[in-house]
């Protein structure tokens, strides 16, 4: 399990431990003004290292979508640091994840665009934009957005497993593990922010990975579409759970996680059903 060549080590243990260390280091060492927002960048850096451990670094220019992801994750990590340093005006900072996701999608989908598959790519882009908007709706509740990213990463790993696509499942698991390392620092007591920095560091790589799964694997598009609704878990929780005693900083992420898990479970059920049907059983 602790063998550096083990998939469990590469996809779970290494990114979790690295995230725990890097998030904590940024929180403890960054200046008072920056540490709450900057700390989540450590989780993004852990995902980048996890990619290198699992797949090594691809040559440039990358050809396959999986190779492009390495450079996109590096870009999202760098941009999260820029956002965490508060070097950009507010409107530009808020728009940056949307711009990054669209440009990354266009790069990943380049072969399909050249084939004229505009409708499918446009649908992925619309779902991605809606997911980013939903995640950013509860900016005052940073743990909730992190929980949604965590559950979506697990759901994507499961969908990829049924595809089957081991590399996508492994990288999705690494994003889940890195997000878990971040969440341990800020739950049950809130210490950190997620905000646009966390969306850039963790949500945008997850969206690019889901796009790769949809465009270049046998992953169920129906299951991926259902899983994308996990981004709605924080606002859904806010609309459903209103009693003050149930919306403390400790309990709120649990409710969000339960809603997200229900959506993720439905996505996995669809993925399993589609795989069973494709295999000719049942």
C-alpha positions as CSV (number, residue, x, y, z in Angstrom):
1,X,0.0,0.0,0.0
2,X,2.9,2.4,0.7
3,X,4.8,1.3,-2.4
4,X,5.3,4.4,-4.7
5,X,4.3,2.2,-7.6
6,X,1.1,1.1,-6.1
7,X,-2.1,2.7,-7.6
8,X,-3.6,3.0,-4.1
9,X,-0.5,5.0,-3.0
10,X,-0.5,7.2,-6.1
11,X,-4.3,7.9,-6.2
12,X,-5.1,8.1,-2.5
13,X,-2.3,8.1,0.1
14,X,0.2,10.4,-1.6
15,X,-2.3,13.1,-2.6
16,X,-4.0,13.0,0.7
17,X,-0.8,13.3,2.8
18,X,0.7,15.9,0.5
19,X,-2.5,18.0,0.6
20,X,-2.6,17.7,4.3
21,X,1.0,18.9,4.6
22,X,0.9,21.6,1.9
23,X,-2.5,23.1,2.9
24,X,-1.2,23.2,6.5
25,X,2.1,24.8,5.5
26,X,0.4,27.5,3.5
27,X,-2.0,28.2,6.3
28,X,0.7,28.4,8.9
29,X,3.3,30.2,6.9
30,X,1.4,32.6,4.7
31,X,0.7,36.1,5.9
32,X,-2.5,36.8,7.9
33,X,-4.1,38.5,4.9
34,X,-3.6,35.6,2.5
35,X,-3.6,32.3,4.5
36,X,-7.3,31.6,4.6
37,X,-7.6,31.8,0.8
38,X,-4.2,30.7,-0.2
39,X,-4.1,27.4,1.8
40,X,-6.4,25.5,-0.6
41,X,-3.7,25.9,-3.3
42,X,-1.8,23.2,-1.5
43,X,-4.5,20.7,-2.5
44,X,-4.1,21.7,-6.1
45,X,-0.4,21.2,-5.9
46,X,-1.0,17.8,-4.4
47,X,-3.1,16.8,-7.4
48,X,-0.2,17.9,-9.7
49,X,2.3,15.8,-7.8
50,X,-0.1,12.8,-7.9
51,X,-0.4,13.1,-11.7
52,X,3.4,13.0,-11.9
53,X,3.7,10.0,-9.6
54,X,1.1,8.0,-11.6
55,X,1.8,8.9,-15.2
56,X,5.2,10.8,-15.2
57,X,5.4,14.1,-17.0
58,X,4.4,14.1,-20.7
59,X,6.5,15.7,-23.4
60,X,5.5,19.0,-24.9
61,X,3.5,19.5,-27.0
62,X,1.1,16.9,-25.6
63,X,-1.0,14.9,-28.0
64,X,-3.6,12.9,-26.0
65,X,-6.2,14.5,-23.7
66,X,-4.7,12.7,-20.7
67,X,-1.3,14.4,-21.5
68,X,-2.9,17.8,-21.9
69,X,-4.4,17.4,-18.5
70,X,-0.9,17.5,-16.9
71,X,-0.3,21.0,-18.3
72,X,-3.9,22.1,-17.5
73,X,-3.5,21.0,-13.9
74,X,-0.2,22.9,-13.7
75,X,-2.0,26.0,-15.1
76,X,-4.9,25.7,-12.6
77,X,-2.5,25.4,-9.7
78,X,-0.6,28.5,-10.8
79,X,-3.8,30.5,-11.4
80,X,-5.1,29.4,-7.9
81,X,-1.9,30.9,-6.4
82,X,-2.5,34.1,-8.3
83,X,-6.1,34.3,-7.1
84,X,-5.0,33.4,-3.6
85,X,-2.6,36.3,-3.6
86,X,-5.4,38.7,-4.4
87,X,-3.4,40.2,-7.2
88,X,-6.4,40.5,-9.5
89,X,-9.5,42.8,-9.4
90,X,-12.6,41.1,-8.1
91,X,-14.5,40.8,-11.4
92,X,-11.5,39.4,-13.2
93,X,-10.8,36.9,-10.4
94,X,-14.4,35.8,-10.5
95,X,-14.4,35.3,-14.3
96,X,-11.0,33.5,-14.4
97,X,-12.3,30.0,-13.7
98,X,-14.9,30.2,-16.4
99,X,-12.3,31.4,-18.9
100,X,-9.8,28.7,-17.9
101,X,-12.4,25.9,-18.1
102,X,-13.6,27.0,-21.6
103,X,-10.1,27.3,-22.9
104,X,-9.1,23.9,-21.4
105,X,-12.2,22.3,-22.8
106,X,-11.4,23.6,-26.3
107,X,-7.8,22.2,-26.0
108,X,-9.0,18.8,-24.7
109,X,-11.7,18.6,-27.3
110,X,-9.6,19.8,-30.2
111,X,-9.7,16.5,-32.2
112,X,-13.5,16.3,-31.8
113,X,-13.8,20.0,-32.8
114,X,-11.8,19.2,-36.0
115,X,-14.4,16.4,-36.7
116,X,-17.2,18.9,-36.4
117,X,-18.7,17.5,-33.1
118,X,-19.8,20.9,-31.8
119,X,-23.1,20.0,-30.2
120,X,-21.6,17.6,-27.7
121,X,-18.8,19.9,-26.8
122,X,-21.2,22.9,-26.4
123,X,-23.4,20.8,-24.0
124,X,-20.3,19.9,-21.9
125,X,-19.4,23.6,-21.8
126,X,-22.9,24.7,-20.7
127,X,-22.9,22.0,-17.9
128,X,-19.5,23.1,-16.8
129,X,-20.5,26.8,-16.6
130,X,-23.6,25.9,-14.6
131,X,-21.6,23.7,-12.3
132,X,-19.0,26.5,-11.6
133,X,-21.9,29.0,-11.0
134,X,-23.6,26.6,-8.5
135,X,-20.3,26.0,-6.6
136,X,-19.7,29.7,-6.3
137,X,-23.2,30.5,-5.0
138,X,-22.4,29.7,-1.4
139,X,-19.1,31.6,-1.1
140,X,-19.8,32.2,2.6
141,X,-19.8,28.5,3.3
142,X,-16.4,27.2,2.1
143,X,-16.6,23.7,3.4
144,X,-19.8,23.0,1.5
145,X,-18.2,23.6,-1.9
146,X,-15.3,21.4,-0.9
147,X,-17.6,18.6,0.0
148,X,-19.4,18.9,-3.3
149,X,-16.0,18.6,-5.1
150,X,-15.0,15.6,-3.0
151,X,-18.2,13.7,-3.7
152,X,-18.1,14.6,-7.4
153,X,-14.5,13.3,-7.6
154,X,-15.6,10.0,-6.0
155,X,-18.5,9.7,-8.3
156,X,-16.4,10.4,-11.4
157,X,-13.9,7.7,-10.2
158,X,-16.7,5.2,-9.9
159,X,-18.2,6.1,-13.4
160,X,-14.7,5.8,-14.9
161,X,-14.3,2.4,-13.2
162,X,-17.4,1.1,-14.9
163,X,-16.3,2.5,-18.3
164,X,-13.6,1.1,-17.7
165,X,-10.9,3.8,-17.7
166,X,-8.4,3.2,-15.0
167,X,-6.3,6.3,-15.6
168,X,-9.4,8.6,-15.3
169,X,-10.5,6.8,-12.2
170,X,-7.1,7.1,-10.6
171,X,-6.8,10.8,-11.2
172,X,-10.3,11.4,-10.0
173,X,-9.4,9.5,-6.9
174,X,-6.3,11.7,-6.4
175,X,-8.5,14.9,-6.6
176,X,-10.8,13.4,-4.1
177,X,-7.9,12.5,-1.7
178,X,-6.4,16.0,-2.1
179,X,-9.8,17.6,-1.4
180,X,-10.1,15.4,1.7
181,X,-6.7,16.7,2.9
182,X,-8.0,20.3,2.6
183,X,-11.3,19.5,4.3
184,X,-9.6,18.1,7.4
185,X,-8.0,21.5,8.0
186,X,-11.3,23.4,7.9
187,X,-13.9,21.0,9.4
188,X,-15.5,20.8,12.0
189,X,-14.0,24.2,12.8
190,X,-13.9,26.6,9.9
191,X,-10.4,27.9,9.4
192,X,-10.0,28.3,5.6
193,X,-11.8,29.6,2.6
194,X,-12.7,27.7,-0.6
195,X,-14.0,30.5,-2.8
196,X,-12.8,31.1,-6.3
197,X,-9.3,29.9,-5.3
198,X,-10.6,26.4,-4.4
199,X,-12.7,26.3,-7.5
200,X,-9.7,27.0,-9.7
201,X,-7.4,24.6,-7.8
202,X,-9.7,21.6,-7.6
203,X,-13.0,22.0,-9.5
204,X,-11.5,23.1,-12.8
205,X,-9.2,20.0,-13.1
206,X,-12.2,17.8,-12.2
207,X,-14.3,19.4,-15.0
208,X,-11.5,18.9,-17.5
209,X,-11.2,15.2,-16.4
210,X,-15.0,14.7,-16.7
211,X,-14.8,16.2,-20.2
212,X,-12.1,13.7,-21.1
213,X,-14.2,10.9,-19.8
214,X,-17.2,12.0,-21.8
215,X,-15.3,12.6,-25.0
216,X,-12.7,9.8,-25.1
217,X,-13.9,6.9,-23.0
218,X,-16.9,4.7,-22.7
219,X,-18.1,6.4,-19.6
220,X,-21.9,6.9,-19.5
221,X,-22.9,10.4,-20.5
222,X,-26.1,10.0,-18.6
223,X,-24.2,9.1,-15.4
224,X,-21.8,12.0,-15.9
225,X,-24.8,14.4,-16.4
226,X,-26.4,13.2,-13.2
227,X,-23.1,13.5,-11.3
228,X,-22.7,17.1,-12.5
229,X,-25.7,18.0,-10.5
230,X,-23.6,17.4,-7.3
231,X,-22.5,21.0,-7.8
232,X,-26.1,21.9,-6.8
233,X,-25.7,20.2,-3.4
234,X,-24.7,23.4,-1.5
235,X,-27.6,25.6,-2.7
236,X,-30.0,22.7,-2.4
237,X,-29.0,22.2,1.2
238,X,-29.5,25.9,1.8
239,X,-33.0,25.6,0.3
240,X,-34.0,22.4,2.1
241,X,-32.3,22.6,5.5
242,X,-33.3,25.8,7.1
243,X,-33.6,25.1,10.9
244,X,-30.9,27.0,12.7
245,X,-29.9,24.1,14.9
246,X,-29.2,22.0,11.8
247,X,-27.2,24.7,10.0
248,X,-24.2,25.1,12.3
249,X,-20.7,25.1,10.8
250,X,-20.3,21.5,11.8
251,X,-23.6,20.1,10.6
252,X,-24.0,22.0,7.4
253,X,-21.3,20.1,5.4
254,X,-22.8,16.8,6.6
255,X,-26.2,17.7,5.1
256,X,-24.5,18.9,1.9
257,X,-22.5,15.6,1.8
258,X,-25.7,13.6,2.2
259,X,-27.4,15.4,-0.7
260,X,-24.3,15.1,-2.9
261,X,-23.9,11.4,-2.0
262,X,-27.5,10.8,-3.0
263,X,-27.0,12.4,-6.4
264,X,-23.6,10.6,-6.8
265,X,-25.3,7.3,-5.9
266,X,-27.9,7.8,-8.6
267,X,-25.1,8.5,-11.1
268,X,-23.2,5.4,-10.2
269,X,-26.4,3.3,-10.4
270,X,-26.9,4.5,-14.0
271,X,-23.2,3.9,-14.8
272,X,-23.5,0.3,-13.4
273,X,-26.8,-0.3,-15.3
274,X,-25.3,0.9,-18.6
275,X,-22.2,-1.3,-18.1
276,X,-24.3,-4.3,-17.4
277,X,-26.4,-3.7,-20.5
278,X,-23.3,-3.2,-22.6
279,X,-21.9,-6.4,-21.3
280,X,-25.0,-8.3,-22.3
281,X,-25.9,-9.5,-18.9
282,X,-29.1,-8.9,-16.8
